[in-house]
Amino acid sequence: MKNRNIIFAVILIILGILFRTVWHLGPNVEFVTAATLLTASYIGGWWVLTVPLLIMLISDCLIGNTNIFVFTWSAYLVMGIVGKWGFKNQKHILKFKIIEATGFGLLASVWFYVWTNFGVWFLDSWGMYPKTLAGLIDCYILAIPFFKYNLIGNLLIVPVSFTAVELILNYLPVITKRLRPHPLIT
């Protein structure tokens, strides 16, 4: 079981890094949320913190980041914890699991938007926003295009990712025997 979890986690980490570096799809269109939710659903444990943290750490070393990393990294860690709680003790029919995961992806987009843009306003090292309520509101308004891309990305990437994992687990028995990542999936 432990080896299967490690293999699945490593695959998610590699995909997360590749989607942030090589296969970058656009501003705030990312696989990290899907990887975090997949980890919460299929692996659990401390992996819900480890997978997104390693994706962000390694990819940020490659592409760079600013002091906002405190807010982006913590946003994914919160997503992992909430996802672990939300997917706890699940034995869902496939379509409901994908709908639930998509709902978590939607909530993750809203959380990421609210938290990281608060961080942009709070840590504003460029002097773009005054430290007032009006400055915070301006920050949120100007970030709406990034929120739109993140929302659209998560509404596509999360259900496609969960569908792909379920198809692999249910229809490729050779892989399933070796990589079944969660004890609740039989």
ABEGO torsion letter per residue (X at the ends): XAAAAAAAAAAAAAAAAAAAAAABAEBGBBAAAAAAAAAAAAAEEAAAAAAAAAAAAAAAAAAEBBAAAAAAAAAAAAAAAAAAAAABGBBBBAAAAAAAAAAAAAAAAAAAAAAAAAAAAAABAAGABBBBAAAAAAAAAAAAAAAAAAAAAAAAAAAAAAAAAAAAAAABAAAAAAABABAABX
